[in-house]
Amino acid sequence: PDTPEATQDPWRNDDLWKFKYRLIATLAHMGVSALVVDTDVVFMSDPFEALVRDADIETMTDLFFPERQLLSTALRPEDNVNTGYMYHTSSPAVLALMTGFLDAFDLKVWKGLERDWFNQRAFNKFLLEWVDAGLVEVRYKARRWRALQRDMWTNAGGVAALQGGASADPPITIRILDPAFVAHGMNFFWRRAHLLPFEESARHWADGAHGLVAVHANGVEPKDYFMRDRGLWFLDEFAARFGSSPKFLIYEHPAGLSLAGDFEM
C-alpha cells in the first residue's frame, strides 16, 4: 500500500485495482491468449476444454439465470460479468476494451468524485455502456444481445438503456459461461446448481458438456471454511494452523433435542 487509504483497505490500492486489466491488456498486446483467474478459484476439470471459442472473451457471471437476466437494467450491474475468471484471446478487440476501461478509470478522483473501488462493478458499468452503444455483443448459449434489456425500472447506480441498440461491425464479442458449471460461490456452495436437473441442450455446449469446471469462492466468508467444508481445500496445513498438540472442544448433539434445549433458550 502506498497511500493512507490503501493502508486501511488494500482494495483501494490503485495498482491492485488496475492489475488484472493491465495484465490482460499486456498479454493481448503481446499476442498471448490466456485464462486470468482470481486466487480463490478452484479448477475441477480442464477449463480449456469448456471454452466455446467463438468470442474475444469468455467469462463467468454472478447471475443465476443468464438467459433471462443478462444485461437487465433492473439488476445490479456488477453481476453480469464476474471478472475473477476471464479467458481472453489476443485480438485487437480485447486490447481496445481493456485500454478503454483503464483510460476511463485512470484517475482515482474525477471532478471531486472518488472512483468506485469495487473494480468489478466499475468494469461492468463500462461494459454495459459499450453494449448500449452497440460496440459489444454478449453471448450465452445460442442467444446473442447487442443492446441492454430494458426493464420496468433501472437499478439505482446502474446503467440506463439509451441508444436502443446501435451496432458496430464487427463488435467485440463476450461469451458468458454457464454459471452451473463455471460456478460463482452462491451457485456452488448454496444452490449446488451443478447437481440440479438441466436441459439436455446444455450438454451440446462446451461449457456444460464437461460437468463442473471451476468454482469461484466469491460471496462466501470465510472462504477457507467453505472450501474445506465442501472438499475443495487440498492444502495439508493442519500442523501449521493448529500446532503439534491441538485442542478442540467437541460437542455431540443429542438426537431429538432442539437447539433451544441445547442452549437453554
Number of C-alpha atoms within 10 A of each C-alpha: 15 11 12 11 12 14 12 11 11 15 16 22 20 17 12 15 16 15 12 19 21 18 13 25 23 16 18 22 16 10 13 14 18 16 15 17 16 14 10 13 19 18 13 15 13 12 17 14 13 22 18 16 15 11 19 19 23 24 24 26 24 21 23 20 12 20 16 10 15 23 29 25 22 18 19 19 25 21 20 26 26 21 23 20 24 23 23 25 22 20 17 14 20 23 21 15 19 21 18 14 20 16 10 12 18 14 13 14 11 10 6 7 9 10 15 14 14 12 20 19 20 18 23 23 21 19 23 26 20 19 26 25 20 23 23 25 21 22 21 16 19 7 9 14 17 23 26 25 18 15 14 8 11 16 15 12 9 18 23 21 21 13 14 14 17 13 17 14 8 11 17 22 20 23 26 25 27 27 28 26 25 29 30 27 22 20 22 22 20 9 13 14 19 19 12 8 7 12 6 9 10 13 13 10 16 19 25 25 16 16 17 24 24 23 25 28 26 19 13 16 11 10 16 14 13 16 20 12 11 11 9 17 15 9 7 8 10 10 10 8 9 11 10 9 7 9 8 7 4 6 6 5 10 9 6 7 9 12 11 8 9 10 7 7 7
